[in-house]
Amino acid sequence: MPSYLPDEDVWRYAPAPVARGWRRLAFVGPLVAVLVGVAAVAVALQARSQDTRGTLDDPRVTRMVAQACGIMTSAVAQVRVDGPARLRGAQLADQNLEVRRMIDRVRTLPQAVRRADRPLEAWLADWESLLAARERYARQVSGGFRGDFRPPTAADGSELEQRMDRAAAGTCQVPATRVDPFAYQDVSV
């Protein structure tokens, strides 16, 4: 059995030759690993600072939207659409005025704050689109039109109010009477 230590001094021999490629790899490998790590941290920090895609999440924005939407929702709930055509048209116009006020309240946020929460402008544009359709419908109802209101759809064919609800989830839901002006009649007490 060999002894624990060799009989002769092994350190007096030259080290084994190492190819140049291994030396480069020994230098470049850790450098690449550090760069990848720094890049991963930078991407994670940037992703954390950006909006959640498609939702309103800036506290300054959500606070204003919740307040303005709450006022609009309660005011719209007070206006029942019923009676003769001219009265129904006026009641629809009153509801639409409350939506206009909500949009205008939210637009009082500084532009930098509105731009920081990217979905806000699209969300407001959706409200504008819904409002324009309801204003046309109110004029038609005033003239005696008795058909149903058809809310506008998004460019991809999806329902606009669903996209609006997703964007402002927990902050502002589109009231049923915005999509169906006579929705309150469907509620049984």
Secondary structure, DSSP 4 states (H G I P E B T S, - for coil): ---SS-SS-GGGSPPPP--HHHHHHHHHHHHHHHHHHHHHHHHHHHHHHSPPTTS---HHHHHHHHHHHHHHHHHHHH----SSHHHHHHHHHHHHHHHHHHHHHHTTS-HHHHHHSTHHHHHHHHHHHHHHHHHHHHHHHHTT--SPP---B-TTSSBHHHHHHHHTTTT-PPPHHHH-TTGGGG---
